[in-house]
């Protein structure tokens, strides 16, 4: 049972966590904090949080768990503002889409990542954002990845008791918790999430800037709607992901661009067999991945 | 009322047309033709077609409407095999995903595109293919694009009566019929359909060939499933589209690659404002397109 949960950034991810924990009877009180009092008021009216404040110091004063669900670029300023005010027993955790940058933000703010800081990432989302999109079953049957750090050169390792508490917290929302290394997480998510989002944003941009037709979207079929759904995601969040997981994303983008170059070569050379082989392999991989 | 409809390639597209026309009481008899007698037998057992033959000449003997729903690369061989056996009153039409190449296939086979050949493309599909995926409401509230040709240098223009018949045929399936020029169609579809399919195939290939993780697909969220659904489409059909609408697709791929290059530059330069602007514009365009 968490007596007081403090959430920085009460949007889809933070709001859905609060709702799920309350539903499961695992949380007594939720305090919301952000720079925007209007958003916090809305979250309170929706019953997602009990109290709110725009003062980070006040927000964490009696917290047992502090959950950061803000865009990646906002992590370090928040950590700096609360670092001297966190109760000794409190656990910090986050929901950021990349983990190396949050670890670095903690090191920048604290000099080292605190032992009771559990880096985490719920693999869940909707194309809608904001607290009005929060739902109590967002994490049901989803994966949450936690990336505990090991002690290197005398630096802190993640406290096992803090890791166990955050693991149980996520499990009580209906999620499955898996552990990965920080770098491994960032590589995998660059591939499965960050690259697809970038392609969707850039595809829509290509079409809306193309000379092809003023009304090109009128001729888009159902597949197009599915394919571009993620281009309706929050631009600020995705801008930050591009900048904060840059190396892994640039690596995956490079691999993707190499494949496009190969395909173009096959097309120009009328290499029918090579194109068929490539598309057939992709279909097989996709069909297999989805059956899982 | 079509007395006898002859369908070449009784799969998702052709099978669904037969089912919709029969449901609407607009077709008396359906003859199926393909090289694969097993597929035809299955289509007959499913009640999609009445009779079948693997002989193209026999298939068209008493046809009123001949519908070609085969991969683009198979159009010309079929047209060559039936060209001297088409009843004078019969109308030929097709469901090919690109139109310039089908027009060219007709010119290659007949010396000119016959006046009673109505080029067409139903903007509908499912990631499943084959006659077992055919459904009678596939075309309900979908667009069907017809691309009649005008007389140039004494060549045939599309017969208005044939165009009217095929328009009514599609309308009776619940579809809305729109007219576009051949080239305009091919440009628009390269943007809205062909490019997204290629990106989906190549994204899945990138992931399944990446060194990132053996089980990278295990960490894919819902957005990824949506984004890659179209990578389960028929590889033969898409191989043919890549080859037969090559110029338009290479043009769109080039525009897309230019955007990726710009994004990478912004990422490397930490140009936060430019990335946010670009993603924000994409989200706005996508949200607007979908409301339509």
Interface residues (C-beta under 8 A of the other chain):
Chain A: X73 X123 X124 X125 X127 X142 X143 X145 X184 X187 X188 X189 X190 X191 X192 X193 X195 X196 X197 X198 X199 X200 X201 X202 X203 X204 X205 X206 X207 X208 X209 X210 X212 X213 X216 X217 X218 X219 X220 X221 X222 X223 X224 X225 X226 X227 X228 X229 X230 X231 X232 X233 X234 X235 X236 X238 X239 X242 X243 X246 X249 X250 X252 X253 X255 X256 X257 X259 X260 X263 X264 X267 X268 X270 X272 X275 X276 X278 X279 X280 X281 X282 X283 X285 X286 X287 X288 X289 X290 X292
Chain B: X73 X123 X124 X125 X127 X142 X143 X145 X184 X187 X188 X189 X190 X191 X192 X193 X195 X196 X197 X198 X199 X200 X201 X202 X203 X204 X205 X206 X207 X208 X209 X210 X212 X213 X216 X217 X218 X219 X220 X221 X222 X223 X224 X225 X226 X227 X228 X229 X230 X231 X232 X233 X234 X235 X236 X238 X239 X242 X243 X246 X249 X250 X252 X253 X255 X256 X257 X259 X260 X263 X264 X267 X268 X270 X272 X275 X276 X278 X279 X280 X281 X282 X283 X285 X286 X287 X288 X289 X290 X292
